[in-house]
Amino acid sequence: MFRVPFFLALGVLVVSGSGVGPLAAGAESSAFRLHVRGHSGSGGSLVNIDVPWDSDKAGSPFNFTAEACDDIALERLRWAWAALRRMPEGRWVTIENRSESIRASRWAGYLVLEPQRHDRDGHHSRIKIPDYIVETILDHDGRLAGRDLERLVRERGKVTLVKVNSDVGGVTVWLDRSGDDGD
């Protein structure tokens, strides 16, 4: 369900879905910027993308109702988040699926996910999704709509969508207003 290669590829997918390309290259008037910053395990920068983002043209960078995230996964997320909100911060619940167990906790304003493959590949990753993103996703049955992102950016300035760290690298994806320096 949540694998690091997916999130490392996310940067490319987000950019391709953000309306960036030959037609959008002159879209400097966009009020929002989408940022994707990735690094290798040794700390070297792999990707640093900063592009205009227009929800009218691009839609949302996230739709958790797509084929890769079925209703069962969304319901597991809903269950885990409800359980974690009733528990003291830092406690763990486990989300099971066919290929992995995902340890989930709530810590410092984030849903923290640590997938553990059943095949014991030894790979370690940690995915952090801000609580306000989790709440918005669950409130809209898996969709993070462009209007929701615009509202969050107006309220917060910078909206972190996801942070992923692993033994092979990491990536952070966020939105902010044009002209903000970001992370």
Contacts in CASP RR format, 6 or more apart in sequence:
PFRMAT RR
TARGET T0000
AUTHOR 0000-0000-0000
METHOD contacts of the structure
MODEL  1
MFRVPFFLALGVLVVSGSGVGPLAAGAESSAFRLHVRGHSGSGGSLVNID
VPWDSDKAGSPFNFTAEACDDIALERLRWAWAALRRMPEGRWVTIENRSE
SIRASRWAGYLVLEPQRHDRDGHHSRIKIPDYIVETILDHDGRLAGRDLE
RLVRERGKVTLVKVNSDVGGVTVWLDRSGDDGD
1 69 0 8 1.000
1 73 0 8 1.000
1 95 0 8 1.000
1 97 0 8 1.000
1 100 0 8 1.000
1 102 0 8 1.000
1 115 0 8 1.000
2 102 0 8 1.000
2 113 0 8 1.000
2 115 0 8 1.000
2 125 0 8 1.000
2 127 0 8 1.000
3 115 0 8 1.000
3 125 0 8 1.000
4 123 0 8 1.000
4 125 0 8 1.000
4 164 0 8 1.000
4 166 0 8 1.000
4 168 0 8 1.000
4 169 0 8 1.000
4 170 0 8 1.000
6 68 0 8 1.000
7 127 0 8 1.000
7 162 0 8 1.000
7 164 0 8 1.000
7 170 0 8 1.000
7 171 0 8 1.000
8 38 0 8 1.000
8 164 0 8 1.000
8 169 0 8 1.000
8 170 0 8 1.000
8 171 0 8 1.000
10 36 0 8 1.000
10 162 0 8 1.000
10 171 0 8 1.000
10 173 0 8 1.000
11 36 0 8 1.000
11 47 0 8 1.000
11 49 0 8 1.000
11 171 0 8 1.000
11 173 0 8 1.000
14 34 0 8 1.000
14 36 0 8 1.000
14 49 0 8 1.000
14 61 0 8 1.000
14 173 0 8 1.000
15 34 0 8 1.000
15 36 0 8 1.000
15 49 0 8 1.000
15 51 0 8 1.000
17 58 0 8 1.000
17 59 0 8 1.000
17 61 0 8 1.000
18 24 0 8 1.000
18 34 0 8 1.000
18 51 0 8 1.000
18 52 0 8 1.000
18 53 0 8 1.000
18 58 0 8 1.000
18 61 0 8 1.000
19 27 0 8 1.000
19 53 0 8 1.000
19 54 0 8 1.000
19 57 0 8 1.000
19 58 0 8 1.000
20 27 0 8 1.000
20 51 0 8 1.000
20 52 0 8 1.000
24 52 0 8 1.000
24 54 0 8 1.000
24 57 0 8 1.000
26 52 0 8 1.000
27 52 0 8 1.000
27 54 0 8 1.000
27 57 0 8 1.000
28 52 0 8 1.000
28 178 0 8 1.000
29 52 0 8 1.000
30 52 0 8 1.000
30 53 0 8 1.000
30 54 0 8 1.000
30 178 0 8 1.000
31 54 0 8 1.000
31 177 0 8 1.000
31 178 0 8 1.000
32 52 0 8 1.000
32 53 0 8 1.000
32 54 0 8 1.000
32 55 0 8 1.000
32 149 0 8 1.000
32 150 0 8 1.000
32 153 0 8 1.000
32 175 0 8 1.000
32 176 0 8 1.000
32 177 0 8 1.000
32 178 0 8 1.000
33 50 0 8 1.000
33 51 0 8 1.000
33 52 0 8 1.000
33 53 0 8 1.000
33 175 0 8 1.000
33 176 0 8 1.000
33 177 0 8 1.000
33 178 0 8 1.000
33 179 0 8 1.000
33 180 0 8 1.000
34 49 0 8 1.000
34 50 0 8 1.000
34 51 0 8 1.000
34 52 0 8 1.000
34 53 0 8 1.000
34 61 0 8 1.000
34 173 0 8 1.000
34 174 0 8 1.000
34 175 0 8 1.000
35 49 0 8 1.000
35 50 0 8 1.000
35 172 0 8 1.000
35 173 0 8 1.000
35 174 0 8 1.000
35 175 0 8 1.000
35 176 0 8 1.000
35 182 0 8 1.000
35 183 0 8 1.000
36 47 0 8 1.000
36 48 0 8 1.000
36 49 0 8 1.000
36 171 0 8 1.000
36 172 0 8 1.000
36 173 0 8 1.000
37 45 0 8 1.000
37 47 0 8 1.000
37 48 0 8 1.000
37 49 0 8 1.000
37 171 0 8 1.000
37 172 0 8 1.000
37 183 0 8 1.000
38 45 0 8 1.000
38 46 0 8 1.000
38 47 0 8 1.000
38 48 0 8 1.000
38 169 0 8 1.000
38 170 0 8 1.000
38 171 0 8 1.000
38 172 0 8 1.000
39 45 0 8 1.000
39 46 0 8 1.000
39 169 0 8 1.000
39 170 0 8 1.000
39 171 0 8 1.000
40 46 0 8 1.000
40 168 0 8 1.000
40 169 0 8 1.000
41 166 0 8 1.000
41 167 0 8 1.000
41 168 0 8 1.000
41 169 0 8 1.000
41 170 0 8 1.000
43 169 0 8 1.000
46 169 0 8 1.000
47 171 0 8 1.000
52 178 0 8 1.000
53 61 0 8 1.000
53 175 0 8 1.000
55 145 0 8 1.000
55 146 0 8 1.000
55 147 0 8 1.000
55 149 0 8 1.000
55 150 0 8 1.000
59 145 0 8 1.000
59 146 0 8 1.000
60 143 0 8 1.000
60 144 0 8 1.000
60 145 0 8 1.000
60 146 0 8 1.000
60 148 0 8 1.000
60 149 0 8 1.000
61 144 0 8 1.000
61 149 0 8 1.000
61 161 0 8 1.000
61 173 0 8 1.000
62 137 0 8 1.000
62 143 0 8 1.000
62 144 0 8 1.000
62 161 0 8 1.000
63 142 0 8 1.000
63 143 0 8 1.000
63 144 0 8 1.000
64 73 0 8 1.000
64 74 0 8 1.000
64 77 0 8 1.000
64 137 0 8 1.000
64 142 0 8 1.000
64 143 0 8 1.000
64 144 0 8 1.000
65 71 0 8 1.000
65 74 0 8 1.000
65 141 0 8 1.000
65 142 0 8 1.000
65 143 0 8 1.000
69 142 0 8 1.000
72 97 0 8 1.000
73 97 0 8 1.000
74 138 0 8 1.000
74 141 0 8 1.000
74 142 0 8 1.000
76 95 0 8 1.000
76 97 0 8 1.000
77 95 0 8 1.000
77 134 0 8 1.000
77 137 0 8 1.000
77 138 0 8 1.000
78 138 0 8 1.000
79 95 0 8 1.000
80 93 0 8 1.000
80 95 0 8 1.000
80 104 0 8 1.000
80 111 0 8 1.000
81 104 0 8 1.000
81 106 0 8 1.000
81 111 0 8 1.000
81 134 0 8 1.000
81 138 0 8 1.000
83 93 0 8 1.000
84 91 0 8 1.000
84 93 0 8 1.000
84 104 0 8 1.000
84 105 0 8 1.000
84 106 0 8 1.000
84 111 0 8 1.000
85 106 0 8 1.000
87 93 0 8 1.000
87 106 0 8 1.000
89 105 0 8 1.000
89 106 0 8 1.000
89 107 0 8 1.000
89 108 0 8 1.000
90 105 0 8 1.000
90 106 0 8 1.000
90 107 0 8 1.000
91 105 0 8 1.000
91 106 0 8 1.000
92 103 0 8 1.000
92 104 0 8 1.000
92 105 0 8 1.000
93 103 0 8 1.000
93 104 0 8 1.000
93 105 0 8 1.000
94 101 0 8 1.000
94 102 0 8 1.000
94 103 0 8 1.000
94 104 0 8 1.000
95 101 0 8 1.000
95 102 0 8 1.000
95 104 0 8 1.000
96 102 0 8 1.000
98 118 0 8 1.000
99 117 0 8 1.000
99 118 0 8 1.000
99 119 0 8 1.000
100 115 0 8 1.000
100 116 0 8 1.000
100 117 0 8 1.000
100 118 0 8 1.000
101 115 0 8 1.000
101 116 0 8 1.000
101 118 0 8 1.000
102 113 0 8 1.000
102 114 0 8 1.000
102 115 0 8 1.000
102 116 0 8 1.000
103 113 0 8 1.000
103 114 0 8 1.000
103 116 0 8 1.000
104 111 0 8 1.000
104 112 0 8 1.000
104 113 0 8 1.000
104 114 0 8 1.000
105 111 0 8 1.000
105 112 0 8 1.000
106 112 0 8 1.000
106 131 0 8 1.000
109 130 0 8 1.000
109 131 0 8 1.000
110 128 0 8 1.000
110 129 0 8 1.000
110 130 0 8 1.000
110 131 0 8 1.000
110 163 0 8 1.000
111 128 0 8 1.000
111 129 0 8 1.000
111 130 0 8 1.000
111 131 0 8 1.000
111 134 0 8 1.000
112 126 0 8 1.000
112 127 0 8 1.000
112 128 0 8 1.000
113 126 0 8 1.000
113 127 0 8 1.000
113 128 0 8 1.000
113 129 0 8 1.000
114 124 0 8 1.000
114 125 0 8 1.000
114 126 0 8 1.000
114 127 0 8 1.000
115 125 0 8 1.000
115 127 0 8 1.000
117 123 0 8 1.000
123 166 0 8 1.000
123 167 0 8 1.000
123 168 0 8 1.000
124 166 0 8 1.000
124 167 0 8 1.000
125 164 0 8 1.000
125 165 0 8 1.000
125 166 0 8 1.000
125 167 0 8 1.000
126 164 0 8 1.000
126 165 0 8 1.000
126 166 0 8 1.000
127 162 0 8 1.000
127 163 0 8 1.000
127 164 0 8 1.000
128 162 0 8 1.000
128 163 0 8 1.000
128 164 0 8 1.000
128 165 0 8 1.000
129 161 0 8 1.000
129 162 0 8 1.000
130 159 0 8 1.000
130 160 0 8 1.000
130 161 0 8 1.000
132 152 0 8 1.000
132 156 0 8 1.000
132 159 0 8 1.000
133 144 0 8 1.000
133 152 0 8 1.000
133 159 0 8 1.000
133 160 0 8 1.000
133 161 0 8 1.000
133 162 0 8 1.000
136 144 0 8 1.000
136 148 0 8 1.000
136 152 0 8 1.000
137 143 0 8 1.000
137 144 0 8 1.000
140 148 0 8 1.000
144 161 0 8 1.000
149 159 0 8 1.000
149 175 0 8 1.000
152 159 0 8 1.000
152 175 0 8 1.000
153 159 0 8 1.000
153 175 0 8 1.000
153 176 0 8 1.000
153 177 0 8 1.000
157 176 0 8 1.000
157 177 0 8 1.000
157 180 0 8 1.000
158 174 0 8 1.000
158 175 0 8 1.000
158 176 0 8 1.000
158 180 0 8 1.000
158 182 0 8 1.000
158 183 0 8 1.000
159 174 0 8 1.000
159 175 0 8 1.000
159 176 0 8 1.000
160 172 0 8 1.000
160 173 0 8 1.000
160 174 0 8 1.000
161 173 0 8 1.000
161 174 0 8 1.000
161 175 0 8 1.000
162 171 0 8 1.000
162 172 0 8 1.000
162 173 0 8 1.000
163 170 0 8 1.000
163 171 0 8 1.000
163 172 0 8 1.000
163 173 0 8 1.000
164 170 0 8 1.000
164 171 0 8 1.000
164 172 0 8 1.000
172 183 0 8 1.000
174 182 0 8 1.000
174 183 0 8 1.000
176 182 0 8 1.000
END
